[in-house]
């Protein structure tokens, strides 16, 4: 029996003004994976941009919801239903201010954790039983509001750290898909900060 089709979702906001913001870490990683594995993100359906291809031997759909972060859930739910993908085979990638910049963390399932995109997914899928890869963007300083922080752009130094973090996160996605989430957690859920 062939391996099931997996759906890898990166969360973010569409539009040029959001392209390099902290909240778009999910989009950034989807783009990096697509480049590495030669998957064209040239299809559109249900308010998502997506492409179909392979990560190692695993068939995947890489997708970026285009309905803005707070409304990511319905497009993902429709795409998963259309391709008959079970919730356990949906991997969600998103930014996380509770992780320091340079860290990634894999979770098997859970709640929204204060992230509106993840909350929208949980509501639309009627479950939080999907794995997720969290990319740390760090908390703002005391002079910056959270919304300004997450919609702000990385500094040059932060961008360098982020580039290295995305490289590790790409590896993590491949391990999760090919070797399982437990192996991914064992290898990547370490207190790693690249300064």
Secondary structure, 3 states (H helix, E strand, C coil): CCCCCEEEEECCCCCHHHCCEHHHHHHHHHHHHHHHCCCCCCEEECCEEEEEEEECCEEEEEEEECCCHHHHHHHHHHHHHHCCCCHHHEEEEEEECCCCCCCEEEECCCCCCCCHHHHHHHHHHCCCCCCEEEEECCCCCCCCCHHHHHCCECCHHHHHHHHHHHHHHHHHHHHHHHHCHHHHHHHHCCCCCCC
